[in-house]
Amino acid sequence: MINAYAALEAGAKLTPYQYDPGPLGDHEVEIEMRYCGICHSDISIIDNDWGMSSYPVVAGHEVVGTVSQLGTAVTNLEVGQTVGLGWYADYCESCEQCHNGDENICPDLTPTIVGHHGGFADKVRANANSVIPLPEDIDLKSVGPLLCGGLTVFNPLVQFAIKPTDKVGVIGIGGLGHIALQFLQAWGCEVTAFTSSSKLQEALDMGAHYSVDSRDENVMAELPRKFDMILSTVNFKLDWNLYLSKLKPRGRLHFVGATMEPLDIKVFNLTEAQRSISGSDTGSIQTCNKMLEFAQRHQVKPVVEMYPFEQINEAIEKLRKGDVRYRIVLER
C-alpha cells in the first residue's frame, strides 16, 4: 500500500489517502520519497483550473527519492539509486516526437499528476523512461524544483539557441523567474528582471544586471527595444504589446507561465520587425540531464523553504497566498 495525501474534490484540503498500486509493471520503477517540491501547477491540478483533473488527486511532481523496486525489464537503474521524477511519468516511445528526443511533446504521454498518482506520498511509481538518475553530490533538498521549474526555464535557452551575447528579459521573479535569472546569468547573457518594486534588489542579487519596476509606466516607456528574448513566467494578463515593442528585430516573446486569458496581440507588433511569440512547458529527458549538469557546474539552486510532509496543507496555503521565497519543498 502507498500512503499519500490527496484532494478528494476540487479545491479541497489534502487528507490522508491510502491506495494499492497493484503489481509493479515490467518497465516501472517504485521510488521511496525523500523530498518533493510544491509547484503552482500542483495547485492548478488540485483546483481543476485546467479542466483535466481526476479525483482523488495525489499531486506532487518534483520528486527526489531512492529506487526501492524495479520492474523485470528495467536495466538502466538500480535499487538504492537516488533519482528524480518531474512532470511526466511515462511516454509512448513509439511516436515521431519520442524517436526524435522530444518526448516531452509526445501526444500520448502520462503526466505525473493527471490520471496518475504523484509524489505527495511515501512512494510513487513511474515508467523507467521518465526517471532521472541524479548527479552525485547535487543538493537533494533543492534539486526537486529544478525537475519542473528549472527545466521549464532552461528549455528555451536550448530550443532557441540563446547566445551568451544575447539580451534577455524575465517577467516575474517568483518560483520560475528566480531560477531563470540564475541560469541566464551563468549562460553569459545580459539579464533584465521585470518585477515589482519590492523585489528589485532581490533580482539583482540573484543575477540580473538590470531590474525594472514593471508597474512604473514611465520607466517601461523609456526602455529601448533591445531584447533578443523576453521570457514570461507569470500566470496573469499583462500588456503584451508593450513587451513586444521592447524586442529588437526578430526578437521573441516566450511564454512558460500558464497565462489562462487569451493574448491580446496587435499583428503589426510582429510583422514590423519579424518578431515571434512562442511557448513551452518543461523539456526532454536529454535537456533535463543537460540542465542538471549545468546547474551543478554553476551552482544554480532554487531558493527553497522546507516543510515536513505532515504540514503539507500549511505549505500549500502559503503558496496560494503568494508568500513564498521562492519554492517550497516537503521533506520526509
N, C-alpha and C positions, 0 to 999 in steps of 0.2 A: 504493500500500500504506500501511496505517496501522500504526505501531509502538506497541505497548501493553504493559502489564503485566497479566497475567491469572492468576486462580486456576483451575487445571485440575480441581480436585476440592474438595469441602467442607473448609474449614479449612486449605487448603494455602497455603504462602507463594506470593507472586506471582512469576512468571517472565516473561522477555521473550516477547512473543507478537506475531506479525505476521499481519494479515488484509487481504483485499481487500474493500473495502466495495461494490464494483460501481459502476455508473454513478450519478451524482448524480441523485436524483429531482427532478421539476419543482418540487416545493414544499419541497425540502430545502435546508439550509444546512450547509456544512462550516466548522468553527471550528478555527483553529490555536490550540493550547493555550498559555496563558501561566501560569495558576495554576489549581490545583484543590484544594479543601478535602477533608479526610478526615473523614467523619461516622461515628458509630457504626452508622448504617444500612448503610454500606458493609461493615462487618464482619459484620453480620447476614446480608447477601446472600452474602458470601464463604463464610460458615459454613453457609448454608442454614437459619438459625434459623427463618425464617418459612415454609419449605417451598415456596418459589416460585422458587428459583434455577435457572438453566440454564447449564451449563458448556460451554466456558470462560467464566468471569465476568470481564468488564472493568468494574470498579466505577468510582466517581467521578462525583458528580452535583452538585458545587458548582463549576461550570466558569466560568472567566473567560478570554476569548481574543479573537481577531481573526477576522472573517469572511474566509475565503480563497476560497470558491466559493459561488455562488448558483445554485439551480435556475432554469429558464427562467420559472417562474411567480411567482417571489419579487420583489415590488416595494417592500416596506417596509424593506429593509435594503440596505446597500452593502458591497462588498468593501473591506476595511480598517477597517470599523467595529468598535469594541470592544463586545462583547456578553457576556451571561451565559446559563447554562443550569442549571436546577435539577433537581428530582426527576422531572419529566415531559418526555418528548421528542416527544410528539405527542398530539393529541386528535381525537376523531371529527368534531367540528364540525357534527354533524347532530342530536344528541340535545337533549332539553329543557334539560339542565344546561348544555351548551355555549352554547345560544341565550340562556340567562339570565345568562351571565357566571360560571357556576360550573363551568368546565371541569375544575377540579381534582377534582371528584366525577363526572366523565364515566364511564359504565360501560364504555367501550371505549377508554380511554386507554393510552398506552405509557410505562411508567416508563423512565427513562434507563438504568437498570442491571438491568432484569429483561427477559430476552429481547431485549436491546438492548445494544450496547457503549457504555460510558460514557467518562469523562474521564481515566482513568489511561492516557493515550496522548498522542501528539503531535498528534492530530486527533480530532475527534468530530463526528458528524453528527446532525442533528435536524430535524424539521419546523419551518419558519419560524414557525408559530403558537405555538411554545413558547420561541423565542429572544428574549431580553430586551435591548434596547438599554440600555446603562448610562449614567447621567448623567455629564456632563463633570465632571472634577476629583474624582470619587469615588476613594477609596483602593482601588486594584485589588488590593492584597495582602490586604485584609481583607474585600472585598465578597463573595467566594465563599461563606463560611459564612452570609451573610445570605440567599442564594438558597434555602437549605433551612432551617437552624436559625432564622435571623432571621424568615423568613416564617412558620414554624411557630408562633412565639410571638407574632407580630404579628397574625396572622389572627383569633384570638379577640377581640382588642380591637375589631376592626371588626365581626365577626359578631354579637357580643353587646352592642354599643353601650356599651362601658365608658366611664364618665364621669370627668372629672378629679377629681371629689369622691369617687370610689369608693375603698374599701379593698381591696387585692388582696394575697394571699399567693402566694409562689412556692416550691414544694417542689423542692429540689435545685438547688444553684448550681454547675452544670457547663457543658457545651457549650451547652445551651439556656438554662438558668436565668440565666446571667450576662448574656445578651443581653436576656432578659425584664426583668430589673431595670432595665436602661438604658432600654428602651422605656417601661416603666411610669412611671419617674421623670420622663422627658421628657413623658409624657402628662399628668402632673399628679396621679397617684394617690398615696395613702398606701401605701407598699410595705413588706411584711414578708417577709423571707427565712427559710425553714425549711431549715437546713443543719447540717452537722457543726460541732463546736466549733472545728475547725481553719480554717474559712472564715468565721467570724462577722465579723471585721473586714474581710475582703475584700468581703463582701457589702455592708457599709456604704459602703465606698469606691466601689463600683460603682453606688450609687444607692438602696439600701434605707434606709428610715427606721428600721426595726427589724430586728434579726437575732436569730433564736431557735434555740437548740440543740435540734433536733428529737428528740434522744435523751435529753433531760432530762425525765423523766416529770412532775416537779413543775412545771417551767416550762410544759410543754404543758397540764397540767391547769388551770393558773390563767389561761390565755388566755381572754379574753371571746369571745362569739360575735359578732364584729364584721365579718366579711369578706363583701364582695359577691361576690367570686370567689376561689377558690384554684386556682392553675394548677399541675398536677403535671407535672414534666419528667423524672421518674425512670422507670427501666425495671424496677423491682423492687417487691415487695409491701410495703405499709405498712398501718397501722391506719386504713383509710379512714373507718371510722365515727367515729374521733376527729376527723379533719379535717372531716367533715360537721358535727359538733357545734359547730365554730367558725364556721360560716357563719351570717350573720344570716338572718331570714326571706326567702325567695325567693332566697337565695344559690345559687351554682353551683360545683360541683367539676368542673373541666375537665381532661381528660387530653390531653396532647400527647406524653408519653413512652410508649414502646411496652411497657407492662406486659403480660407474657405470661400471668401467672396470673389466674384468674377473680377478679372483685371480690366480696369478702365484705361485702355491704351489708345493714343492717337497714332494712327498709322504713319503719319509724316515724321513722328519722332523716330521711327525705324528706318523709313526709306531715305530720309535726307542724308543720313550718314552710314547707311548699311549696318545699322545696329541689330542686335539679336536678343531674343528672350528665350530662356530655356529653363529646365528644371530637372532635378534628380532627387532620389531618396538616399539609399545607402550606397552600396558598391559591391563588387565581386569579391570572391574569396581571395583572388590574387591581389586585388587592390587593398584588401584588408591586411594581408600579410605585409605588403609594402608600407602601409600606414603604420603598423605596429613597429616595424623596423625603424622607420623614420622617427617616430615618436620617442622610441628608446634612445636612439642616437642623439637626438636634440633635446632630450628631457622635456618633451611636451607632455604635460599632465593636466587633466581636468582638475579644477578646484572642487573638492568634494566635502560634503557634510555626512558623517557616518551616523547610522541609526541601527539598533538591534532589530532583527526581524519582527520581534514582538511589538514594536512601535510603528508598524507599517502604516496604520491609519493616521497616526500623528504626522508621519513623514509626508504622506500624500496630501494631507490638508495643508501643510506648509507649502508644498509645491503649488497647490491650487491657488494659494494667496499670492504667489509670485515672490515669496520671501526667502529665496534660496540663493546662496552664493557658492557654486553655481550649479552643482549637480548633487543629488542625494544617492548614497549607496547604502544598501542594507547589508548587515553582517551577521552571519550565523556563528 
